[in-house]
């Protein structure tokens, strides 16, 4: 039986100062587990007018700045799971999360102004989704330790922002032309089941009332790479169907 189709991985890439071109490919990193959601927020800078009078009308607030656009994602890393995707084979999870922390670390730029430090520009890519900005904040939570005290699992909350309202960017390279997807109910659009610790997809599929029991099919439809050992808390859509790809 063919192996389940691997799910495309999200990736962080470094950009030049103009946000135009990717640079330093050795600093790029793919995430181990894709985020469940991507949260993009937009905010304008508004100012309440001074003085007396009726301030309830359309002029009650004034636009005074370019605003901001932010992307918030939650990433997971676990060295007890198969890494793959070009990630290094390590035994301490912080050797993976430091690749994300790189984009938070300011560096002197330009060289003749050593007191001017800025973090590198970063591009978050996942399929056709693309967001460029500066890493604003990163919160790392170490979730699981070995008997020797080595951190093995971590979650990383990452916020990337731009000091302007940006239009939606599409990574056309990851959206092959000439194909459409039909009759697909994507994973995540129906009620989902949370995987308990040390669970495998086969046992969970059998226990689902009224759902299909073909765990290989379910793995493919959900993009699960390792159905024999699920990530605790991983959400599974047992009603999802595999994509049917047809040419126009």
N, C-alpha and C positions, 0 to 999 in steps of 0.2 A: 504494500500500500504506500502511495507517495507520502513524503513528509509534509506536515502542515506548512502552508505558505508563510514565510517569516513576515512579521509586521515591520514596516519601515520605522527606523529609530529617529528620535529627535536628536538634534546636534547643535552644539555651540561652536561658532567660528569667530575668529578674530578679524576685525575690519581695520582699515586705515583710518586716520583722523577725519577724513572727509565722508566716511561711511559709504564709500563707493566700491572699494575692492577688498576681497578677502586677502589676508596676509598670514604669515607664520603658521603654516599648515601643521607643524609639529605641536602647536598648542590647541588645535581643534580637539574636541572630544564628543563622543556620542554618549547619550544617557543609557543607563543599564535597563531601566524600566520606564516606559513612556508615562507621562502624567495622565491622570484621569480627566482633567479639565485644563483649559487655558482661559485665564481671566484677563481681558483687555479693558482698561478703563481710560476714559477721556475726561479732562478737567480744564475748564477755562478759568482765567483769573478775572474775577469780577470785583467791583468796588461799589459800595453803597455811596450814593451822592451825599454831599454835605449840605447843610442849610435846612431851612424849614419848608413847609409846603407838603402837598400830597405826593408821597413817594411810592404809591401803589401802581403807577402806570408803567408803560413799556420802558420808560427812561429811568426807572427806579434803580436799576443796576447798570453799571457801565463796564464794558470790556476793556481791560487795562493791560493785558499781556497775551503772549502767544499760547499759553496753556501747556499742558503736558499730556503725554500718552504713556501708559504703563502696562506692562505684561507681568502677571504673577503666575508662577508655576510651582508645583511641588514635585521634586525628583526623588527617586529611591535608588539606593545602592546596597548590594548585599553580596559579600565575597563568598558566602556559602553556596551561592547559586552559580550556574555556569555563566561566565562573563561574555566571551565572544565579542562580536561587533568591533574588533580592534582594541578593546580595553585590555590593559596589562593584566597579567596573571599575578595577583597580589594577595596577601593574607591579612592586611589591615585596611579597612574600608576607607580610612582617611587618605590613603594613597590614590583613591578614586575621586573623593570629594575635593581634594586639593586641585584637581584639574578644573573644577568649577570655580574654586576660590581664586584661581589665577585671574579671572575676569573681574574680581573685586580689588585686586592688588594694584595700587597706583605705581606708575613708573615715571621717571623724569623725561619730559618732552617739551621742547626740543633739548638737545644736549647742551646748548649754550645757555640754558636757563635751568640749572640743576635744582632750583627751589620750586619750580613749577611741576607738580606731580598730578597726573590724571590716570584713571584706570583705562584699560584698553577698550575700544569700542567692540561690541559683540553682536553677532547675528544669531538669533534662535531660529532654527529651521525644523519643520516637521511636515513632511509631504509638501503640499502646496502652501502651507502657512509659513510666513516669514515675518520676523520682527527685528528691527535694528535699534540699538540704543546703548546706554551705559548701565552696567550693573549697579543698581542703587542700594540693594541690601541682600544679604544672604544669611539665612539662619539654619545652622546645622544641628540636628538632633541625633545623638548616637543611641540606637535602639536595642542593641544586642551585643554581648561581650562573650569572649571565650573564657575558659577557666584561667588562662594566663592574664586576663585583663585586656586582651586585644579587641578593639571595637570591630564588629563584623557587619553590622547593618546600620544604615543612617538614612535619614530623610533630610532633604535640603529644600528650604523655601527660598526661591530666588525671585527678585523683582528687578526688571529691566525697564528703564524709562528713557524717553526723549523729551527734550524741552520744547515741544511743539505738538500740535495736533497733526498726526500723520494719517495719510490715506492708507487703505488696506494694501499690503504688498503680497503678491502671489509669486511663488517659486514655480514658474512654468516648466522648469526642467524636470520636476517631479510629477507632472501631469501630462502624460503622453497624449499628443494630438491624435484625433481620429477615433477615439474610444469614448463610449458612454457606458454608464453603469445602470442597469435596469433591474427591476424586480428584486431589489436588495433592501432588506430591513437590517440596518447596520447595528452592530453590537453597541449597546448603551442606549438604544431608543426604546427598549422594553424594560420591565422590572428585572433587576439583576440580583444574583445570589452572591453573597460574600463568602469567599473560601476560608475555612478555619485553618488553624495551624496543622502542618504535616498532612494536608489533604492532597489527593490526586484527582484528576478530572474524571477518571473512569468511575470511581466510587461515588462521586457527587452526581454524575449523570444518571446512575442507576436509581439514586434516591429521589430524583425529581419527579413528582406526580404529573402525569399528563404531558410530559415532554419527551422528545426523542432521546434514545439511549446511546446513539452513535457518538461516543466521546471524541473520535477522530474528527468527525464532521464539526462538532462543537468547537474543538480546538482551532480548526481552520477558520471558522466563521468569526471567532473572537481574537484571532491573531496570537494565540497562546503558543509560545515556543517550546515550553517544557511542561507538557500535560501531566507528567509523572510526579512533579513536585511544584505545587502552586505557591505563590507568594501569599502569606497570611494577609487576609483583608482584600485580596484581589477580587474584583467584581466580574462576574460571568453572566452573559446573557444566553440562557439555554434555548431561547426562542429565535436567536439570530440565524440568518441564512447566509450561505456563501455568496459572494458577489458574482453576478453573471455579466461577463464582459463581452460586448458585441461591437463590431465595427459598423460605422454609419455607411 
